[in-house]
């Protein structure tokens, strides 16, 4: 598939439309300061004739960083595939359409449900294929959906995060009754805990923790994903008349704990820490985050809790999000704040304030889980149903963006509300958040070479040469009258208002060029999403 970019799609199946510029040797991005000095400290203009200019690394440059994500759900075929049993091409076509919609909506990340019920929406030697692909657990769909999704998302300039449910095995009917014969739970029946009409693997069994961690790390190692994501399913949500029967593992592994609740929380804490440690040791640019239920604890129970009066995930699901934040075993949290402003049980403003205070100063990012699925319900009516949420949370410095449940809801009943939100809050493209890189590590990408731009009717097509180690490319307009030979103008172009878009390809079309624009520059983003040096200017004025 050709390059598809945020500010206008350009599909190329033939050679570049213009002659390629001579290949430019990539120099280390840290060789030149923002002022434009050479690698050995010479002032501008004193370089010997014939010496190549050092790449221009702009200080504090770059567009706005903001998470704009949506969940793409596979369980029960909620979002994708629309039904089990579609052909491989039909599934790809549906997935392409969702990714195209994400681009059109101005999103920059998709969270694909890769392990919905202890099975796989990817090729795995550890767990069977998910039934939502073919209608039968273990049924081969004829291609690797996760591999395809990663490649297609990156080509469009979208991050692709793999979303895992660590413990859920599914409903008794059909998941448990129709479980594949080679499912690991079949081979280890002592891992399974029945809970009403559901079943889970036992978080208190160390073999389960080791297995789940191994499954996740297998994906991290084999796929070029941008993140690993958990939602709110840990120990199951409470059900009247049901008890989670983990007596056997409590008796065998509960030494040192007087309280079973504390032991259960520690079981979850260990899994979170193990996964985080594994990712950091393998691919530290892969972000790891969790979208917990929106209430940790109420302040009536714990003075550290939020001003709320709902279910407490700390006590009900043994999910101690506050500890994960304080221990730094997650890179971000995305609490599901699926309540409107003014809701008495859990007011959106009060809950956002509480989560913002929890992450402040910790280095853990905060994104808000937004309830697109609720649009149309009481309290969520009108075209401002989503925009009004961001009117508040978008002003808090600790809030780094939002994730919407789900992308199908954004496409359907929330389409008008999302359009108003986008008009009010997403007027410009945004780069994805940057992963924390090792101390003193500069960008791992060099200058983008061969940048060219040409006018094509009402749009401008920009193209460039591929750069080594580039994950994405960002394209910026220079404002009218800019001095295209000035290093200051090139760096000044790297501002939020000048960002045209992001792509994984080597071409992008600007559908809204400036009438008297001076040209374009391009930067490459590395695996950590750090921007490398700014390119030379592609001047379209002649």
Beta strands, then each sheet from edge to edge (+ up, - down):
strand 1: 67-72
strand 2: 109-115
strand 3: 159-164
strand 4: 168-171
strand 5: 192-195
strand 6: 198-201
strand 7: 227-230
strand 8: 287-290
strand 9: 332-333
strand 10: 365-370
strand 11: 399-404
strand 12: 452-456
strand 13: 459-463
strand 14: 472-478
strand 15: 499-503
strand 16: 507-510
strand 17: 519-525
sheet 1: 1+ 2+ 3+ 7+ 8+ 9+ 10+ 11+ 1+
sheet 2: 4+ 6- 5+
sheet 3: 12+ 13- 16+
sheet 4: 15+ 14- 17+
end
